[in-house]
């Protein structure tokens, strides 16, 4: 499989994972609304769905805004398929934040469990799991687009090859000749 095909496959996998994160978070928001309004027996109680840090009348609009942002970002990356203009520093900051976010949520679950929660649902497993989904979305979004990386690598590689071709000259009986990186001998 060529480098281009591998990059395209990587980009497609990354986009599928981003859409999956979006679908999971949407399911979480809808599940929480359903737990509040209908309270079906097959869903955990409303108390299991959120920590209470933010009252639900404020949490729901925040979740909707997050869903809109995630959908717009994922849609743009799926349709545009162009070079991301974000700097590598910005991507590094987002990746670092996503990892710290993931670890803080893991610590939150452990602390709640140690403090005496009777089970993982009471310890906040549902909110933590979906915070992990959001952290994964951020991590995937901060990953470089393969097309850009491949193009810049090919351009750099060609530039280096051209410079080597200019510098490397071989003295032969019939004058100066240069060997290109492709193995072709050319007269100067």
PEWO-V768013 format. One line per field, one symbol per residue. psi: psi as a letter, one per 40 degrees, with the letter a starting at -180 (. if undefined). burial: # if it has 9 or more other ideal C-beta (glycine too) atoms within 8 Angstrom, else .. A space follows every 50 residues. Layout:
psi=???
burial=???
This chain:
psi=hiddddddddddddddddddddddddddddddddddddfideiiiddedi eedhidddddddddddddddddddddddddfihheiiddddddddddddd ddddddddddddddeehdidddefdddddddddddddddddeiihddddd dddddddddddddddddhhhhideahihhieeehhii.
burial=.....######..##.###.##.###.##.######......#..#.### .....#..##.###.##..##.##..##............##.##.###. ##..##.##..##...#....#######.##############.###### #.........#..##....#.....###.#....#...
